Amino acid sequence: MPYWLEVPIKSFPYLLKGAVTTLEVTSLSVLLGLLIGTFVGMGRLSRNPIFSRPATVYVEFIRGTPLLVQIYIIYFGLPSLGLNLPKFPAGIIALGINSGAYVAEIVRAGIQSISHGQYEAARSLGLTHWQAMRYIILPQAFRNILPALGNEFIALTKDSSLVSVIAITELLRAGQIVISRTFQSFSVYFAVALLYFVMTFTMSRMVRWVEKRLAIP
């Protein structure tokens, strides 16, 4: 067997371990991003400037700056303010904050896609603003925006490779370590790309399955 092919095969268990770390980072970042994005998205639609202005500033700043810079700010910048975060939580927080800005715009669009008459009907039945959002508007909005959320989470899986710059041994970092030992860059990077493809392709199929289960038109 050629050496360039032997290296990725022998290194596959190590690369697979890195892929598992990638999924862990992505899953936790997705939960954080969804939580942030939901509240910020509702804040963007608020008529109260106390909520809408900070939400707008957050979305515009995060979307207008590179994710790599945000990772550097969280991991290397915050210690100068006395806040030291371990690399794993720092990576998750940076990815979650970044994803939250994009999820916020998706949620905002989803809420706006629901007829305002449904909100008014809920209020006329005695529901508070938050009850109307929780029980009437948000469930319908999330069903409508599921494809867009799926695309965002798939993109986040690929963007998680950037946390390799702070030495989190996810898939890309694992590949770089293998290359530093074997000097077989093409075959190892190709194996890394293949594992990313398997993960994102599987996610896209899962999203489609959920869409069909929810009967999204």
C-alpha positions as a Python dict, from the first residue, in 0.01 Angstrom:
ca = {
    (1, 'M'): (0, 0, 0),
    (2, 'P'): (138, 346, -89),
    (3, 'Y'): (256, 550, 209),
    (4, 'W'): (33, 846, 117),
    (5, 'L'): (-271, 616, 146),
    (6, 'E'): (-143, 425, 447),
    (7, 'V'): (-111, 738, 660),
    (8, 'P'): (-479, 847, 662),
    (9, 'I'): (-595, 488, 709),
    (10, 'K'): (-372, 432, 1012),
    (11, 'S'): (-460, 779, 1145),
    (12, 'F'): (-835, 731, 1098),
    (13, 'P'): (-911, 651, 1466),
    (14, 'Y'): (-731, 969, 1571),
    (15, 'L'): (-912, 1174, 1304),
    (16, 'L'): (-1243, 1019, 1408),
    (17, 'K'): (-1177, 1125, 1766),
    (18, 'G'): (-1126, 1478, 1636),
    (19, 'A'): (-1455, 1452, 1445),
    (20, 'V'): (-1632, 1357, 1769),
    (21, 'T'): (-1487, 1668, 1934),
    (22, 'T'): (-1611, 1872, 1637),
    (23, 'L'): (-1963, 1738, 1692),
    (24, 'E'): (-1944, 1815, 2063),
    (25, 'V'): (-1831, 2172, 1998),
    (26, 'T'): (-2096, 2220, 1730),
    (27, 'S'): (-2381, 2074, 1938),
    (28, 'L'): (-2310, 2292, 2240),
    (29, 'S'): (-2258, 2599, 2021),
    (30, 'V'): (-2586, 2531, 1841),
    (31, 'L'): (-2775, 2521, 2171),
    (32, 'L'): (-2615, 2845, 2286),
    (33, 'G'): (-2671, 3012, 1949),
    (34, 'L'): (-3036, 2904, 1940),
    (35, 'L'): (-3096, 3038, 2291),
    (36, 'I'): (-2928, 3371, 2217),
    (37, 'G'): (-3082, 3402, 1871),
    (38, 'T'): (-3438, 3342, 1993),
    (39, 'F'): (-3429, 3618, 2253),
    (40, 'V'): (-3232, 3860, 2035),
    (41, 'G'): (-3466, 3794, 1741),
    (42, 'M'): (-3766, 3883, 1956),
    (43, 'G'): (-3576, 4182, 2092),
    (44, 'R'): (-3522, 4308, 1737),
    (45, 'L'): (-3900, 4319, 1689),
    (46, 'S'): (-3970, 4490, 2019),
    (47, 'R'): (-4113, 4842, 2011),
    (48, 'N'): (-3918, 4920, 2325),
    (49, 'P'): (-3576, 5066, 2233),
    (50, 'I'): (-3430, 4923, 2553),
    (51, 'F'): (-3457, 4582, 2387),
    (52, 'S'): (-3445, 4660, 2017),
    (53, 'R'): (-3134, 4882, 2009),
    (54, 'P'): (-2894, 4652, 2198),
    (55, 'A'): (-3024, 4359, 1991),
    (56, 'T'): (-2959, 4551, 1668),
    (57, 'V'): (-2610, 4654, 1777),
    (58, 'Y'): (-2527, 4295, 1870),
    (59, 'V'): (-2648, 4152, 1539),
    (60, 'E'): (-2477, 4416, 1325),
    (61, 'F'): (-2146, 4394, 1513),
    (62, 'I'): (-2125, 4014, 1513),
    (63, 'R'): (-2228, 3982, 1149),
    (64, 'G'): (-1989, 4259, 1051),
    (65, 'T'): (-1675, 4112, 1208),
    (66, 'P'): (-1489, 3788, 1125),
    (67, 'L'): (-1552, 3483, 1340),
    (68, 'L'): (-1177, 3431, 1375),
    (69, 'V'): (-1140, 3776, 1532),
    (70, 'Q'): (-1425, 3700, 1771),
    (71, 'I'): (-1250, 3380, 1879),
    (72, 'Y'): (-932, 3578, 1944),
    (73, 'I'): (-1126, 3835, 2149),
    (74, 'I'): (-1287, 3567, 2365),
    (75, 'Y'): (-976, 3356, 2421),
    (76, 'F'): (-687, 3605, 2405),
    (77, 'G'): (-862, 3937, 2473),
    (78, 'L'): (-1073, 3864, 2779),
    (79, 'P'): (-774, 3758, 2996),
    (80, 'S'): (-650, 4118, 2977),
    (81, 'L'): (-977, 4213, 3151),
    (82, 'G'): (-923, 3950, 3418),
    (83, 'L'): (-1148, 3682, 3266),
    (84, 'N'): (-962, 3364, 3175),
    (85, 'L'): (-1158, 3095, 2996),
    (86, 'P'): (-1034, 2744, 2918),
    (87, 'K'): (-1001, 2680, 2546),
    (88, 'F'): (-1300, 2447, 2512),
    (89, 'P'): (-1559, 2679, 2675),
    (90, 'A'): (-1402, 2977, 2495),
    (91, 'G'): (-1448, 2809, 2158),
    (92, 'I'): (-1810, 2718, 2233),
    (93, 'I'): (-1892, 3069, 2357),
    (94, 'A'): (-1733, 3233, 2052),
    (95, 'L'): (-1917, 3004, 1809),
    (96, 'G'): (-2243, 3035, 2002),
    (97, 'I'): (-2230, 3414, 2010),
    (98, 'N'): (-2151, 3424, 1640),
    (99, 'S'): (-2429, 3181, 1549),
    (100, 'G'): (-2674, 3366, 1773),
    (101, 'A'): (-2656, 3676, 1553),
    (102, 'Y'): (-2749, 3480, 1241),
    (103, 'V'): (-3015, 3278, 1422),
    (104, 'A'): (-3163, 3605, 1550),
    (105, 'E'): (-3224, 3725, 1195),
    (106, 'I'): (-3373, 3388, 1101),
    (107, 'V'): (-3604, 3396, 1403),
    (108, 'R'): (-3702, 3755, 1331),
    (109, 'A'): (-3798, 3663, 975),
    (110, 'G'): (-3989, 3360, 1101),
    (111, 'I'): (-4192, 3565, 1347),
    (112, 'Q'): (-4270, 3824, 1083),
    (113, 'S'): (-4395, 3548, 852),
    (114, 'I'): (-4680, 3473, 1095),
    (115, 'S'): (-4995, 3676, 1044),
    (116, 'H'): (-5023, 3955, 1298),
    (117, 'G'): (-5389, 3868, 1330),
    (118, 'Q'): (-5295, 3552, 1520),
    (119, 'Y'): (-5108, 3760, 1777),
    (120, 'E'): (-5403, 3998, 1812),
    (121, 'A'): (-5641, 3704, 1850),
    (122, 'A'): (-5422, 3556, 2124),
    (123, 'R'): (-5416, 3886, 2310),
    (124, 'S'): (-5795, 3920, 2278),
    (125, 'L'): (-5827, 3579, 2448),
    (126, 'G'): (-5639, 3713, 2750),
    (127, 'L'): (-5289, 3588, 2676),
    (128, 'T'): (-4998, 3811, 2768),
    (129, 'H'): (-4738, 3913, 2509),
    (130, 'W'): (-4496, 3640, 2621),
    (131, 'Q'): (-4770, 3375, 2637),
    (132, 'A'): (-4880, 3462, 2284),
    (133, 'M'): (-4522, 3436, 2161),
    (134, 'R'): (-4455, 3110, 2347),
    (135, 'Y'): (-4773, 2919, 2264),
    (136, 'I'): (-4892, 3069, 1934),
    (137, 'I'): (-4623, 3254, 1737),
    (138, 'L'): (-4292, 3080, 1811),
    (139, 'P'): (-4406, 2719, 1746),
    (140, 'Q'): (-4529, 2818, 1399),
    (141, 'A'): (-4226, 3038, 1333),
    (142, 'F'): (-3977, 2761, 1419),
    (143, 'R'): (-4155, 2520, 1190),
    (144, 'N'): (-4126, 2770, 906),
    (145, 'I'): (-3760, 2850, 967),
    (146, 'L'): (-3641, 2492, 1022),
    (147, 'P'): (-3470, 2469, 679),
    (148, 'A'): (-3282, 2796, 740),
    (149, 'L'): (-3183, 2684, 1091),
    (150, 'G'): (-3060, 2354, 948),
    (151, 'N'): (-2841, 2539, 699),
    (152, 'E'): (-2702, 2759, 975),
    (153, 'F'): (-2612, 2460, 1190),
    (154, 'I'): (-2445, 2286, 898),
    (155, 'A'): (-2244, 2602, 832),
    (156, 'L'): (-2151, 2613, 1201),
    (157, 'T'): (-2014, 2260, 1178),
    (158, 'K'): (-1771, 2376, 910),
    (159, 'D'): (-1694, 2702, 1090),
    (160, 'S'): (-1602, 2504, 1402),
    (161, 'S'): (-1271, 2426, 1230),
    (162, 'L'): (-1161, 2778, 1325),
    (163, 'V'): (-1133, 2684, 1692),
    (164, 'S'): (-822, 2489, 1593),
    (165, 'V'): (-638, 2823, 1625),
    (166, 'I'): (-680, 2802, 2004),
    (167, 'A'): (-552, 2442, 2011),
    (168, 'I'): (-884, 2261, 2050),
    (169, 'T'): (-813, 1920, 1899),
    (170, 'E'): (-1117, 1900, 1674),
    (171, 'L'): (-1107, 1741, 1329),
    (172, 'L'): (-893, 2000, 1149),
    (173, 'R'): (-647, 2029, 1439),
    (174, 'A'): (-618, 1650, 1453),
    (175, 'G'): (-537, 1647, 1082),
    (176, 'Q'): (-273, 1915, 1126),
    (177, 'I'): (-108, 1711, 1403),
    (178, 'V'): (-99, 1403, 1180),
    (179, 'I'): (53, 1608, 896),
    (180, 'S'): (322, 1749, 1126),
    (181, 'R'): (429, 1391, 1200),
    (182, 'T'): (397, 1236, 853),
    (183, 'F'): (427, 1529, 605),
    (184, 'Q'): (144, 1376, 399),
    (185, 'S'): (-65, 1691, 364),
    (186, 'F'): (-275, 1603, 60),
    (187, 'S'): (-402, 1263, 172),
    (188, 'V'): (-465, 1373, 531),
    (189, 'Y'): (-644, 1695, 439),
    (190, 'F'): (-852, 1496, 189),
    (191, 'A'): (-948, 1253, 465),
    (192, 'V'): (-1040, 1548, 689),
    (193, 'A'): (-1254, 1698, 411),
    (194, 'L'): (-1424, 1362, 360),
    (195, 'L'): (-1515, 1337, 729),
    (196, 'Y'): (-1656, 1691, 723),
    (197, 'F'): (-1862, 1596, 418),
    (198, 'V'): (-2000, 1287, 590),
    (199, 'M'): (-2104, 1492, 893),
    (200, 'T'): (-2267, 1776, 699),
    (201, 'F'): (-2437, 1540, 452),
    (202, 'T'): (-2583, 1340, 739),
    (203, 'M'): (-2707, 1659, 905),
    (204, 'S'): (-2873, 1778, 585),
    (205, 'R'): (-3054, 1445, 550),
    (206, 'M'): (-3169, 1463, 912),
    (207, 'V'): (-3304, 1814, 857),
    (208, 'R'): (-3495, 1698, 550),
    (209, 'W'): (-3639, 1408, 748),
    (210, 'V'): (-3759, 1642, 1022),
    (211, 'E'): (-3908, 1876, 760),
    (212, 'K'): (-4112, 1589, 616),
    (213, 'R'): (-4223, 1477, 962),
    (214, 'L'): (-4349, 1826, 1035),
    (215, 'A'): (-4509, 1845, 689),
    (216, 'I'): (-4329, 2167, 595),
    (217, 'P'): (-4447, 2270, 245),
}
